[in-house]
Every structure is written in structure tokens, then in C-alpha cells.
Amino acid sequence: MNRYDNHDYRLISKIMGSLGHSCMRCGTELQGSFCSNCGEKRIENEDKKLNHFFEEAISSVFVADGKFFKTIKLLLTNPGELTKSFVIGIRKKYLSPLQLFFFANLIYFIFPFISTFNTSLDVQLNNLPYSNSIRPVVESYLQESQRSMKSFTLEFEGVSSSNGKLLLIVLVLLQGLFLKLLFWKRKNLFLVDFLAGSAYFYGFYILFVLVLLPGVIMLFGDIIGVSINSFFNELTLSIIFLLVIITYMYFLIKKAYDTSTIGSIWRSILLGAYIIPSFVIYRYILFWVTYWMVT
């Protein structure tokens, strides 16, 4: 190797050595494990080991880290703390509102003990405020396609059951918008702050009311030989949902949005009353999405 090769080798080594202390993404000098400019992590030898790769994979799939358990604990024991942290800018410590909501939705897909958000075709066509407007659409389709109502109903309700879980995000959006309306004078609060509170609420409701509670009751019912179907009907589910949203949202509103006791009470009661129109809108959207998919 001649002196020019030696010089080039030393130059390359010097450059590579300096890169070890600089962010590989933006070039900012690193003062710790993470870049102060873009947040990129400095990769160490430990990060490239196979066991670390699988740890990250497991954490991503099952959300099995301290952040997850902290979020679940606060979700149950301290309503509003997660939303308050989101509002003031503490985002890394807990699961984000959407992370929690979609995780809850995944669990609900796996353990659909209660189909409270699904709606039968008979209810869609006969028992909702918009039924008179959609019934002719279905009747016209059946006449043109020469399909029987029975076969159409079976296909419609099968698809509607899956769509009902996917479209829960509609309820999050509707509740977030209504919350923003209830706080329209608070210029320091933004729509995203209320969407966060709504997503945390539905994450709580799905995980603890729709999955954990009926799962425990079902297990207990199997032990004593009693079916839970007699308990979880349309009326009891509506009452449970109303009580949960008024109670939980009272504490969430009071803590997350720094609201007085009176202000929290009347807002949570209005949210309870808003459940009826929001569910009508949700079911209307559910009908059309399902109808377009099966026709």
C-alpha cells in the first residue's frame, strides 16, 4: 500500500469515526442515544442482535411494554389523566389515543362477546328514523336482482357484523366533534384534544365493558350453568352504555379539560343524551357501507 493509499485509508477512518458521533439521518452531533434534531436513535451493537430484533417485533405486535401497562392502568383507575397528558404535550410516556383505540378494536375482533355496535337488517329497515328512505332502495335492488330477502339478509348481516367494528372510528369522530362544540369558548383547546378524549373513552369502553366484563360473566356463567344472553340484551346494553359514558366522561372532562364540577356534570349528561343521534348517524353510515359492499 503506497502513501496515497495510506492517506486515503486514514481519511476514510477519520470520517467514519466522526459519523459514529453524528446522526446518520441528519448529521447533527449526538449528545446521547437520540438525536436532538430529528429524534433518530443511535444504533449500537446491541441493537443489531437477533434477540433485540425479536423483542421489538413482539413489542410491536402485542404492545407488550411498560408504556402499554401504564396506559391500561390509568385508563381504568384515573379517567382523564391520559387525555390531560395528551393535551399538555406528554405523548411518549403512554400509548397514543389512536394506538389504544385500534388495539382495543383488535381485541374486540378476537373476542366479540357482545355485538352491541352491529345492527340487523330488520332494525335498519323498520325501526330507525331513516328506515323509510332506505327500505325502497333494498326492495328495488331485490326486485332487479331477483334475490330473496332471506339470502340478502344473511349476506348483509355477515358483512355488517365486521363493518360494525371497523366503523367504530365514526363514533370517536362524532363524540370528539360534539365535545368541541361543548367547549366552543375554550380557545386554548383544539379539536384534536377532544378527539383524543373520545378515543381514550372508546378504548376503555371496548376493553373493559365489551370484552373484559362479559368475558368474566361468561366464565362465571359457565361455572354455575347460566347463560349471559338473557342479561346482555338491547335494553341492558343501552342502559350500561348510558351510565358508563355519563360517569366516565364526567371524570375525564373534569380532569383533562380542567372543568368545574357543575360544568363537568352538565357536559357529561349532554354527551349521554347525544348517544342517541350519534348512534343513528353511525348506523346510517354502517347501512350504506355494507349495502355498497354486498350489491
C-alpha positions in Angstrom: 0.0 0.0 0.0 1.6 3.3 -1.1 1.5 6.6 0.9 -1.6 7.8 -1.1 -3.5 4.7 -0.2 -2.5 5.1 3.5 -3.6 8.7 3.4 -7.0 7.8 1.8 -7.4 5.0 4.4 -6.7 7.4 7.3 -9.1 10.0 5.8 -11.9 7.4 5.5 -11.3 6.1 9.0 -11.5 9.7 10.3 -14.8 10.3 8.5 -16.3 7.1 9.7 -15.2 7.8 13.3 -16.8 11.2 13.2 -20.0 9.7 11.8 -20.2 7.5 14.9 -20.9 10.6 16.9 -23.3 12.2 14.4 -26.8 11.3 13.5 -26.9 9.1 10.4 -30.1 10.7 9.3 -29.5 14.5 9.5 -25.8 14.8 10.6 -26.4 16.5 13.9 -23.8 15.9 16.5 -25.2 13.4 19.1 -25.2 14.2 22.8 -26.9 11.0 23.8 -28.6 7.9 22.4 -31.1 10.0 20.5 -30.7 12.9 18.0 -31.8 16.2 19.4 -32.8 17.4 15.9 -34.8 14.5 14.4 -35.2 12.0 17.2 -33.3 9.2 15.4 -31.7 6.7 17.7 -28.0 5.9 17.5 -27.7 2.3 16.6 -25.4 0.3 18.9 -24.1 -3.2 18.5 -26.7 -4.4 21.0 -29.5 -3.1 18.7 -28.3 -5.4 15.9 -28.5 -8.6 17.8 -31.2 -11.1 16.9 -32.8 -11.2 20.3 -33.3 -7.4 20.2 -35.0 -7.8 16.8 -37.5 -10.3 18.2 -38.1 -8.1 21.3 -39.1 -5.2 19.1 -41.3 -7.4 16.9 -43.1 -8.8 19.9 -43.5 -5.3 21.4 -45.0 -4.0 18.1 -47.4 -6.9 17.7 -48.6 -7.3 21.3 -47.8 -3.8 22.7 -46.0 -5.6 25.5 -44.0 -2.9 27.1 -44.2 -0.6 30.1 -46.0 2.1 28.1 -48.9 -0.3 27.5 -49.4 -1.3 31.1 -49.1 2.3 32.3 -51.8 3.3 29.8 -54.2 0.5 30.7 -53.8 1.2 34.4 -54.6 4.9 34.1 -57.4 4.2 31.7 -59.2 2.2 34.4 -58.1 3.9 37.6 -57.7 7.6 36.6 -60.1 8.7 33.9 -58.8 11.9 32.2 -55.1 11.6 33.1 -54.2 10.2 29.7 -56.2 12.9 27.9 -54.7 15.6 30.1 -51.2 14.3 29.4 -52.0 14.4 25.6 -53.4 18.0 25.9 -50.3 19.4 27.7 -47.9 17.6 25.4 -46.8 14.5 27.2 -47.0 12.0 24.3 -44.2 9.5 24.6 -45.0 8.1 28.1 -48.3 6.4 27.1 -49.9 4.9 24.1 -51.4 7.5 21.8 -55.3 7.7 21.7 -55.4 6.0 18.3 -52.9 3.3 19.3 -55.1 2.4 22.2 -58.3 2.6 20.2 -57.0 0.3 17.4 -55.6 -2.1 20.0 -59.0 -2.3 21.7 -60.6 -2.8 18.3 -58.3 -5.7 17.6 -59.1 -7.3 20.9 -62.8 -6.8 20.1 -62.4 -8.5 16.8 -60.8 -11.5 18.5 -63.2 -11.7 21.4 -66.6 -10.4 20.1 -68.6 -11.4 23.1 -71.2 -8.6 22.5 -72.2 -7.2 19.1 -73.7 -4.0 20.5 -72.5 -1.9 17.6 -73.9 -4.2 14.9 -77.5 -3.7 13.6 -79.7 -6.3 12.0 -81.2 -5.6 8.6 -84.7 -5.8 10.1 -83.9 -2.9 12.5 -82.3 -0.9 9.7 -85.4 -1.3 7.5 -88.1 -0.8 10.1 -87.0 0.7 13.4 -84.8 3.7 12.7 -85.6 7.3 11.7 -84.2 6.9 8.2 -85.8 3.4 7.6 -88.5 4.8 5.2 -85.8 6.2 3.0 -83.7 3.1 2.7 -86.4 0.4 2.5 -87.4 1.3 -1.1 -83.7 1.0 -2.1 -83.4 -2.5 -0.8 -86.7 -3.6 -2.2 -85.8 -2.2 -5.6 -82.5 -4.0 -5.5 -84.1 -7.3 -4.6 -86.6 -7.0 -7.4 -84.0 -6.1 -10.0 -81.5 -8.8 -8.9 -84.2 -11.4 -8.2 -82.6 -12.2 -4.9 -84.6 -13.4 -1.9 -84.8 -11.3 1.2 -83.5 -14.3 3.2 -80.3 -14.7 1.2 -79.7 -11.0 1.1 -80.2 -10.7 4.9 -77.7 -13.4 5.6 -75.0 -11.8 3.5 -75.8 -8.3 4.6 -75.7 -9.1 8.3 -72.5 -11.1 8.0 -70.7 -8.2 6.3 -72.4 -5.7 8.7 -71.0 -7.5 11.7 -67.4 -6.9 10.5 -68.1 -3.4 9.3 -69.7 -2.5 12.7 -66.3 -3.0 14.4 -64.3 -1.2 11.7 -66.6 1.8 11.7 -66.4 2.5 15.4 -64.0 5.2 14.5 -67.1 7.1 13.3 -68.4 7.2 16.9 -65.0 8.6 18.0 -65.2 11.4 15.5 -68.8 12.2 16.3 -68.2 12.4 20.0 -65.0 14.4 19.6 -66.9 16.9 17.4 -69.7 17.2 20.0 -67.1 17.7 22.8 -65.5 20.5 20.8 -69.0 22.1 20.5 -69.5 21.9 24.3 -66.2 23.7 24.8 -66.5 26.2 21.9 -65.5 29.1 24.1 -62.2 27.5 25.2 -59.8 28.7 22.5 -56.9 27.0 24.2 -58.4 23.6 23.4 -58.4 22.2 19.9 -60.4 19.5 18.1 -57.6 17.0 18.3 -57.7 17.4 22.2 -61.3 16.3 22.2 -60.8 13.5 19.7 -58.1 12.2 22.0 -60.5 12.1 24.9 -63.1 10.4 22.8 -60.6 7.8 21.5 -59.5 7.0 25.1 -63.1 6.7 26.2 -64.0 4.2 23.5 -60.8 2.3 24.1 -61.8 2.0 27.8 -65.4 1.0 26.8 -64.4 -1.6 24.3 -61.7 -3.2 26.5 -63.5 -3.3 29.9 -67.2 -3.2 29.1 -67.4 -5.1 25.8 -64.6 -7.6 26.3 -63.4 -8.0 29.9 -66.8 -7.7 31.7 -68.8 -10.1 29.5 -65.8 -12.4 29.4 -65.7 -12.6 33.2 -69.5 -13.0 33.4 -69.4 -15.7 30.7 -66.8 -17.6 32.6 -68.7 -17.3 35.8 -71.9 -18.3 33.9 -70.2 -21.5 32.6 -69.2 -22.4 36.1 -72.7 -22.1 37.5 -74.5 -23.1 34.3 -76.2 -19.8 33.5 -76.2 -18.1 30.0 -75.3 -14.4 29.7 -77.6 -13.9 26.7 -80.5 -13.3 29.0 -78.7 -10.4 30.6 -77.0 -8.7 27.7 -79.9 -7.6 25.5 -80.5 -4.3 23.7 -82.1 -2.6 26.7 -79.5 -3.6 29.2 -76.6 -2.7 26.9 -78.2 0.7 26.2 -78.5 1.4 29.9 -75.0 0.2 30.6 -73.6 2.4 27.8 -75.5 5.4 29.0 -74.3 5.0 32.6 -70.7 4.4 31.6 -70.4 7.4 29.3 -72.0 9.8 31.7 -69.9 8.6 34.7 -66.6 8.1 32.9 -66.8 11.2 30.8 -67.6 13.3 33.9 -64.3 12.4 35.4 -62.5 12.6 32.1 -63.9 16.1 31.3 -63.2 17.4 34.9 -59.6 16.3 34.9 -58.5 16.5 31.2 -60.0 19.9 30.4 -59.8 21.5 33.8 -63.5 22.0 34.2 -65.6 22.7 37.3 -67.8 20.1 38.9 -71.0 21.7 37.5 -69.5 22.1 34.1 -68.4 18.5 34.0 -71.9 17.3 35.1 -73.9 19.1 32.5 -71.5 18.3 29.7 -71.4 14.6 30.6 -75.2 14.5 30.7 -75.4 16.1 27.3 -73.0 13.6 26.0 -75.2 10.8 27.3 -78.2 12.4 25.5 -76.1 12.7 22.4 -75.6 9.0 22.2 -79.0 8.5 20.5 -78.4 10.8 17.5 -74.7 9.7 17.2 -75.8 6.0 17.0 -78.4 6.9 14.4 -75.7 8.5 12.3 -73.3 5.6 12.9 -76.0 3.1 11.9 -76.9 5.1 8.8 -73.3 5.1 7.6 -73.0 1.4 8.5 -76.0 0.6 6.4 -74.7 2.3 3.3 -71.1 1.0 3.6 -72.5 -2.6 4.0 -75.1 -2.1 1.2 -72.4 -1.0 -1.3 -70.3 -4.0 -0.4 -73.0 -6.6 -0.9 -74.6 -5.2 -4.0 
